[in-house]
Amino acid sequence: MNTLLDAVRTGRCDLVTALITPLTAGERRALLPELTALRREIRSWDWSRRWDAEPTLRALHLAGAACHTGPAAAASWIAARDLRDGRTRDTAHLAALLTARDPAWRADVAHRLAARTATVEDDYPLIRALLHGTEAPAPTTDGFVHAWARATTTSTDTTTSTDTTTTGRRPRPRPRPLRVALREDPYTAELVPRLFETATPAPSLTWYDDPHTAGRWPAELAHLATEGTVQRHTLLTGTVGRLLRGGRTGHLAFYTDLLDVLDLTTDERAEHTADWIALAADAPSPTAGRAQQTLTALFEAGRLPADRLAEMSAAVLFRPEKKLVRAQLVLLGKALRRDAEDRFTLLPATAAAFGHPDTALQEKALKLVVTHLRPDDDALRADLALDAEQLGPALRRTAATLLGALADPTAGTDTDGYEETLPAAPARRPLTTAGRSVAETVELVAALAKTNAPTAEETETALDLLVRHAHQDRTALAAALLPALADRHWAHEDAGRADPAHLSAPELLAAAVLGRLHPADLSPRRPIDGRGFGQHCIHDALQRVTTARAREAALRILTDPLPFLLATPTWDCGTLEPHDLLTRLTAYARQGATPAPADFAQALLRVRRDPQAAAAADALATGEGRRLAAWLTTDGEPAPPTRHVSDQDHGLRTWWRAERPTARRIVLEIPERLVIQKEFPAVFHPLGRPRTGTPRCWHWRGQERAHLAVLPQDRETQAVWLLPDLTGCATEEGRGAGEVLSRLAELGGPAGPALHLAVATGLGARHAEDRLAAVDALLVLAARGELDTALLGRDLAELLRLGTVKPNRLADAARTAAATGAYATTWAFLAGSLPAVLADSTGRGAGELLAVAADCVEHCGPGGPLPEGLAPAAARKGTSQLATQARRLHTALTITTG
């Protein structure tokens, strides 16, 4: 026994194999307790020691697997992650020890190992060795199938070439062709059908450039069907079934490529007609396109009856992809020309395109219906007239002329009674702290200690509650906090003094309550991050304001406790009402409390500027009251930003774009605010310095929304700071800034040119989620009556000329805004941007943007002059989307103008 343990500790696998081989099952089981004890010992080793213990781990893994006599315990030991190292495993010793076991035992262990997803690929050689000679079926788990496909793809010959021996080097195994590996593998016929049943395709299946190339999986699977190793019907039904299950486009590409390689016959295609129709209706666009092509081939071969074509059309014409819808309408046209009697089946199916959002496709479907409808088809005409009510307002009039009287030919076309529908403005929630118990405070602080990105509302509530209860009974608060923060290392007495630099704002105050901080560590003269108050990015400046205020409150807990905080917001957005601040200052004066400088400065930045409250503030007859009165009248008004177009690249240019020419962009600059520079604590001074918001920086996402609460009454300044990130979202690969913009629109202060420019830039963001957030911001401003559509339109026009905003992205955002019912609002800002699009109609999406504008005009009938450049665009000949939609918009405006 000691000899075996010594061999394990020294990592001698050869000796371990020699010592265990002659042992009986009982003798092997007797070794397990000491092997298990050694495993527990290794777990307690630190990483430096475990790094040197790889031989020991290998030997222990070998010995324990060989000594377990139960298949479940043996499989658990073999698959244990703590017994593995980072190197490729050599299973020769373990396989040699286990192959002498009963075949049923080996098959049981092999199947158990194959069921472990995390380790099956590493254990694949061992699983094959255990299954060898057992006549047991192959495991069919996804992990084993993937491992089998990979091993078959990368297999090598067991023999080596002899010509390399002349060099004196060890000969290397030669790669074995995939066709040979599949032919020689006994599990090929059993596992190939499983390739179509796994949740995702085995990665090695897609290792090809051309699926028809020999030696690649699609070509070799087709060859297996040719030689009879696998039934062709099995491949076909498996492939179609896997496509019907759906998935990511990249995951389905292999199966569609396999169908191409199999080169299905017409009979095989016809056998799965229902499946192709289902794929054309619901599959991802590339797969649906393949299915549509297959059904088109069946139609051309005369194997697609009219009723099946109608079933297919009813599904495809509802899809948003214009290419698929256009191709389906072409197919319907061919079918109607081939047999006119099929019109009773196919024309109602064609009418499904009447509800498509693209009016050009609606028009194409309407023309197809009118072309093939005969004068005596009264019943069919009546049915189609009902379907035509789905058409857009302009086409509905045309349908009434071509199809006869509709059920309501003017439905949706009368714009005289149009009423704008805007989403309700977000309701503000009051932030209340008075009257909340110690237990509630402790629960909130404990939760925030485990949160990476708390909201400003949560942080402010926790800070004020901690200050209030520490002022009332710090000892009771500390007794309640200690068990709740037991998992925080700094909360224990033996941990010594906590480091303020590593604590969040609520943790700072909690550490002060527990006595884990020293006043010297919280001195306002001590730099917060070791860099003082120099020039930093705006994210740093805002974060240091929050941190400085928290340190100040923690210091007061240790020296002169405050009764409560002055700057705690009234509302969840961060705004502080003037009467609340006046009430708190009055209470401070009554209790003889001295306001904390950073807390009072933050209160000024948050207070809603109401000049009518200035008299009451001045009547307090205190220094803070007089400062508040001045802030509410003149000092609090920020200067408007200046604007210019810059050729400089203010973003972070990556090495792979070093040669890319810089783009011109709009830059806003905030003038210096002397009142902040002179009268506020030093940590606030960066907020009053001239700043363009550049250079751009990269910060961990999650804190930007909390930073908005530092200046909740100054949306203009914050919009200037946010603009570089928004520009990066529009011109580069940036994302996420739109979320901040949607929240920024809900704050207070003027909604001026900076905020409108930020919204305009966000509407052209690269990613859909940022555009959607910009639409939210736009609708919030509109619902609150703060949106200047003319200003927004001019900004969009300039951004379109500079190339910051692309027409197709703006079209997507405008379509989303209009879909909420805000047709008049959407048209109002689009009208100002269209001249820039019409002046350079080569931009991608120009016709799409005109289509959205035309849709808005048809719904709301705004009247007014034609946008500059629309008349020449409408006079163009041709059927391009730009020309078609320009004519449509021109007609709609002409009609509504009268």
C-alpha positions, 0 to 999 in steps of 0.5 A: 500500500505504501509502495503504491502511494509513494508511486502516486506521490512521485507521479510514476504512472508506469509503476502504478500500472504494474502495482495495480494490475495483479490486485484483486477487486477487494484489494483495489477497494481497500486502497480507495480510502488512502487515495481519497485522502490524498485527493483531499490533501491535494485540494488544499494545496495552493496554486503554486504547489498544485502547478508542480503536482501535475505528475501526482494528479495523473498518477492519482487519477490513474490509481483511483479509476483503476481501484473503483469497482463500481461503474458509477464511482469509476466514471465519477472519478475519471471525469473529476475536474480536480484530477485533471491538468491543462495538458493533453491526457494520455489514456494508454495506462488507464485503458490498459488497466480497464480493458481487462474488466467485464465488457458490460462494466466497460460499456457502462462506464463508457456511456456514463463518461459520454453523458458528461458534456464538460469532459466527453471530448477529452475522454473520447479516446478512453471511451472508444478504448472501453467500448472496443470489443464490447459489442455495445451500441455507441453513445448517442449524447450530443457531446459524444457525437460532436467528439466522434465527428471531430476525431473522425475529421482529424484521424491519423493512420496507425502506421507511419511512412518509412521515408522519414526514418532516414533523417533520424527523426521520429516519424509522424502519423499521416492524416487519414482521409475522411472517407477512409475514416468513415469506412473503417469506423464501426459506428459510422452507420449508427452515428451519422443519423445522430448528426441531424439530432444534436442541438447544434451541429458538430463544429467539425462538420463546417470545416470546408470552403466548398461542400462539394470538395472530396474529403469534406463532410457534405461530399463524404456523407453523399458518398456514404449514401451512394455506396449504401453505408447510410440510406439516402432517405435517412440523410434527406429526412434527417436534414429536412427535419433538422432545418424544421427545428430551426436555429441560428443561420450559421448552424443551418448552413451545413444542412442546406449545403448538404441538400445541395450536394445530394442534388435531390430529384424532383420526386424527392423534392415533391415528397417534402413539399409540406416541409419546404412550405413550412421552411419558406414560412418560418425559417431564417431568411437564407434557409427560407430562400432555399426552400422557396427556390426548391418550391419554384423548381417544383412549380416549373416541373409541374409538381406544385398544384395551385392550392399548395402554391396558394398555401405557400404564398399566404405564408411567404407574403407575410414575411418582412424580407422584401426579396422573398416577397418580390420573388413570390409575387413573380412566381404567382405571376407565372402561375396565373399566366400559365393557367388562368383558371387558377386565379380563384385560388391564387388571387386571394393568396396574392392579396396577402401582400396588401398588408405588407409594410412596403407600399411598393410591394403592395402596389405590385400585388395590386397590379397583379390582381387587377391584371388577372381579374376578369370582368365577370369575376364579381364574387372574387372581386368583392372578396379582393375589395375587402382584402384591399382595405389593408392597403395604404391610404393612397393605394386604397383609393387606387384599389377603389377605382380598379376593384370597384367600391370598397367596404369603406373606400375612404377608411384611413384616408380622411386626415381632417380628423387625424389625432396624434397619439403619443405615449404618455410621458414617464411618471416620476417616482418620489424617493422617500427615506424618512420613517424607514426602519433600521432593518430596511436600511440593513437589507438595502445596504447588504444588497447593494454590497453585492451589486455591481451597478446600483441605480442612483435611486438605490445609492441615494436612499442607502446613503441618507438612511445610513446617515439618519440612523447613525445620527440617531443610534450608531451603536444599534445600527452597527449591531444590525449591520455586522451580521448582514455584512459578514461576507465582506472582509473589511467588516471584520474587526481583525481585518484592520482599517478598511481601504476607502479606495476599494469601497462603494459609496454605501460601503464607505458609510457602513464601514464608518458606522462599524468603525473600520475607517480612520478620519485621516483616510477620509480627509477632503485633502486626500486625493480620491484616486491618487491623481488629484483633481486634474483633467480627467474624462467626464466619467471620472469627474462625475464618479469622484463627485459621488465618491467625495460626497460619500467620504464626506458623509462617512467622515461626519459619522466619525466626527460630527454626525449629520441628521440627514443629507441635504442633497437626497433627491425628491424624485427618482430621476435625481431632481431635488425640489426647492421646498424640500431643500428649504425645509432641510436647511431650516431644520439644520439651522434649528438643530445647529448642524453645519452643512457638509460642503460637498453635500450642499454643492450637490444639492445646488446642482440637483435643485429645480431652478425656480426663481419664485423660491429665491425669496424664501431661500434668502429669508433663511438669513444663512450663508447657504440660504443666500447661495441658494437664492442666487443659484435659483435666479442667476448663478444656476443658469448654465451658458449655452454650448457653442457649436462647430464642425471638426475634421479631427477624429476625437475617438479612439482610433484602433490600429486596424483603422489607422489608415482610415480617413477621419470624418467630419463631425459636429462638436459642441463645447461648454463654456467655463462656469466660474461659479462652480470654479470659485464657490464649489469644493475642488472636486466639483471644479472639473464640472465647470471647466470648458469641455467638448466631451472629448477625447472619448474614453472607454468605461465599464458600462453600467454607471453612466445612468447613475452619473446622470443624477449628479446634474439632473437639472442640466440636460444640455451639459450632459448631452454635450458630454454624451455626444462623442459616445453617440457619434461613435455609435453612429460612425463606428462600432460603439454601442450602449450610449442610446440607453443613457440618452433615453434616460437623459430625456426624462431629466429636467432643465432646458431641452435645447440644441445640445439635447436635440443634436444628441437625439438626432445622432442617436436616431442614426446609431449603428445598432437597433437597440441604440436607435430604439432608445433614441426613439424613446427619448424623442417620444418623451420630449414630444409627450412633454411638449419639449420637442422642437421638430424644426430644430431636430430636422435641421440637425438631421439634415446636417448629420446626413450631409456629413455622413454621421447619420445614414438614411437607412438607419434614420428610416428604421428609427422614423418608422419605429416612431411613426408606428407608435401613432406619432405620424405628425411628429415624425413627419415634422422632423423628417420634412426638415431632413429630406432636402439633404437626402434628396440632394444626394440620393445615392445614399443607401436607404434614401428611398426607404426614408421617403417611403416612411415620410410618405406613410406619415403624410398619408396618415396625418395629412399635414399640408405645407410646402414641398420639401426642397428637391422633392419635385425633381425627384418625383419627375424622374422616370423609372421604377427605382424605390427612390423615384417611386416613393418620391412620386408617392410623397409628392402626390400625398402632399399635393392632395393634403395641401389641396 
